[in-house]
Amino acid sequence: MARKYYGLLEGKKGVIFGALNEQSLAWQIALQVYGEGGQFILTNAPIAMRFASLDVLSYQCGNASVVAADVTKDEDLQQLFTEAQSRFGGIDFIVHSVGRSENIRKKTPYENLRYEWYLKTLDISAISLHRMILHALPVLNDGASIVALTYIGSHRIFSEYNDMSDAKALLEAIARNFGARLGERKIRVNTVSQSPTHTTAGNGIAGFDALYEFADKLSPLGNANAEECADYVVTLLSDLTSKVTLQNLYHDGGFSQMGMNERVMRLMELSASAAQPQP
Ligand SMILES: NC(=O)c1ccc[n+]([C@@H]2O[C@H](COP(=O)([O-])OP(=O)(O)OC[C@H]3O[C@@H](n4cnc5c(N)ncnc54)[C@H](O)[C@@H]3O)[C@@H](O)[C@H]2O)c1
């Protein structure tokens, strides 16, 4: 069935960080934002541009501009928001869908992190939100909405989430801190805590398939996929949520409220009986 659009973002302009390929959460967010009438600049790190097929996404989004920016570089962000200002005047939304951990990629155990990579993880995945809001402030319209993607590993232990769990805790704190300060201008800042999703970043986590299956079986509604995530983000960028701010909003099929259910219990029983010595 064809998707229904409601024009929720007619007239809104913004910047979307982090679309790499069709699996990316930001890719699906861009498609839905465009479908709802929003206009935006697409951006990713210069190095990622070599692998990203952003020209394809740009074409699908009415030839949206593509501007390279490394989120750890002040000069790149300044240039990006100057470009946004000259193109749009002011902007109404920012989507932060960015993350990377070299410690995860190289499978370094948490108790033996390489600190230069750890600092890079925090810089790319969390401090970047602070940096981008700072540079966007002169360009942000009053009433704008800022959304960053996060994961429940920010405050519960998922052993292989490693230093990204620390980065997500910091990201959520930065969102609250800026949200509190920007309320005067009716600018809201929220994080969306998404289910495990098969993307380049997601698939890089050790044991991701098992984590994905576990979450899917435990969640009453099953895991949320990237298109569903995009739908939710659209509501947060729209005027329908103008009094929602400083929130960490779960978009996870109910996983965050669950402890155990019969589906997972059955799997554990099967595994326990398989482990019994045969007579
Ligand atoms: N996939 C999941 O299971 C999942 C679950 C919850 C939250 N998230 C979060 O969603 C966000 C998007 O990740 P995704 O799963 O779509 O994966 P993805 O790999 O498609 O996106 C991550 C993006 O970050 C970009 N990036 C990395 N370093 C950068 C830098 N220095 N400057 C600019 N951009 C940079 C990458 O190029 C890439 O486009 C991340 O914050 C991730 O932690 C993902």
The ligand as an SDF file (V2000), in Angstrom:
LIG
                    3D

 44 48  0  0  0  0  0  0  0  0999 V2000
   21.6060    0.8040   13.8860 N   0  0  0  0  0  0  0  0  0  0  0  0
   21.2160    0.6830   15.1370 C   0  0  0  0  0  0  0  0  0  0  0  0
   20.9990   -0.4290   15.6470 O   0  0  0  0  0  0  0  0  0  0  0  0
   20.9920    1.9260   15.9760 C   0  0  0  0  0  0  0  0  0  0  0  0
   20.1670    1.8360   17.1160 C   0  0  0  0  0  0  0  0  0  0  0  0
   19.9890    2.9910   17.8970 C   0  0  0  0  0  0  0  0  0  0  0  0
   20.6340    4.1720   17.5380 C   0  0  0  0  0  0  0  0  0  0  0  0
   21.4330    4.2100   16.4240 N   0  0  0  0  0  0  0  0  0  0  0  0
   22.1120    5.4730   16.0940 C   0  0  0  0  0  0  0  0  0  0  0  0
   21.6230    5.9580   14.8710 O   0  0  0  0  0  0  0  0  0  0  0  0
   22.5910    6.8460   14.3240 C   0  0  0  0  0  0  0  0  0  0  0  0
   22.7950    6.5190   12.8580 C   0  0  0  0  0  0  0  0  0  0  0  0
   23.4290    5.2680   12.7050 O   0  0  0  0  0  0  0  0  0  0  0  0
   22.9440    4.1950   11.6480 P   0  0  0  0  0  0  0  0  0  0  0  0
   22.5940    2.9830   12.4140 O   0  0  0  0  0  0  0  0  0  0  0  0
   21.9810    4.7540   10.6970 O   0  0  0  0  0  0  0  0  0  0  0  0
   24.3190    3.8090   10.9120 O   0  0  0  0  0  0  0  0  0  0  0  0
   25.0880    4.4810    9.6780 P   0  0  0  0  0  0  0  0  0  0  0  0
   26.4280    3.8310    9.6880 O   0  0  0  0  0  0  0  0  0  0  0  0
   24.2960    4.3900    8.4520 O   0  0  0  0  0  0  0  0  0  0  0  0
   25.2210    6.0250   10.1090 O   0  0  0  0  0  0  0  0  0  0  0  0
   26.2650    6.5360   10.9090 C   0  0  0  0  0  0  0  0  0  0  0  0
   26.7420    7.7860   10.2010 C   0  0  0  0  0  0  0  0  0  0  0  0
   27.6930    8.5340   10.9550 O   0  0  0  0  0  0  0  0  0  0  0  0
   28.5360    9.1460    9.9980 C   0  0  0  0  0  0  0  0  0  0  0  0
   29.7810    9.6550   10.5880 N   0  0  0  0  0  0  0  0  0  0  0  0
   30.7530    8.9360   11.2320 C   0  0  0  0  0  0  0  0  0  0  0  0
   31.7590    9.7510   11.5640 N   0  0  0  0  0  0  0  0  0  0  0  0
   31.4410   11.0060   11.1350 C   0  0  0  0  0  0  0  0  0  0  0  0
   32.0850   12.2700   11.1900 C   0  0  0  0  0  0  0  0  0  0  0  0
   33.2840   12.4110   11.7640 N   0  0  0  0  0  0  0  0  0  0  0  0
   31.4610   13.3460   10.6440 N   0  0  0  0  0  0  0  0  0  0  0  0
   30.2390   13.2330   10.0590 C   0  0  0  0  0  0  0  0  0  0  0  0
   29.5600   12.0470   10.0030 N   0  0  0  0  0  0  0  0  0  0  0  0
   30.1700   10.9450   10.5120 C   0  0  0  0  0  0  0  0  0  0  0  0
   28.8080    7.9960    9.0400 C   0  0  0  0  0  0  0  0  0  0  0  0
   29.4550    8.4010    7.8320 O   0  0  0  0  0  0  0  0  0  0  0  0
   27.4190    7.4620    8.8470 C   0  0  0  0  0  0  0  0  0  0  0  0
   26.7410    8.1250    7.7970 O   0  0  0  0  0  0  0  0  0  0  0  0
   23.8520    6.7050   15.1800 C   0  0  0  0  0  0  0  0  0  0  0  0
   23.8750    7.7260   16.1390 O   0  0  0  0  0  0  0  0  0  0  0  0
   23.6090    5.3690   15.8560 C   0  0  0  0  0  0  0  0  0  0  0  0
   24.3290    5.2360   17.0660 O   0  0  0  0  0  0  0  0  0  0  0  0
   21.6110    3.1170   15.6290 C   0  0  0  0  0  0  0  0  0  0  0  0
  1  2  1  0
  2  3  2  0
  2  4  1  0
  4  5  1  0
  4 44  2  0
  5  6  2  0
  6  7  1  0
  7  8  2  0
  8  9  1  0
  8 44  1  0
  9 10  1  0
  9 42  1  0
 10 11  1  0
 11 12  1  0
 11 40  1  0
 12 13  1  0
 13 14  1  0
 14 15  2  0
 14 16  1  0
 14 17  1  0
 17 18  1  0
 18 19  2  0
 18 20  1  0
 18 21  1  0
 21 22  1  0
 22 23  1  0
 23 24  1  0
 23 38  1  0
 24 25  1  0
 25 26  1  0
 25 36  1  0
 26 27  1  0
 26 35  1  0
 27 28  2  0
 28 29  1  0
 29 30  1  0
 29 35  2  0
 30 31  1  0
 30 32  2  0
 32 33  1  0
 33 34  2  0
 34 35  1  0
 36 37  1  0
 36 38  1  0
 38 39  1  0
 40 41  1  0
 40 42  1  0
 42 43  1  0
M  CHG  2   8   1  16  -1
M  END
$$$$
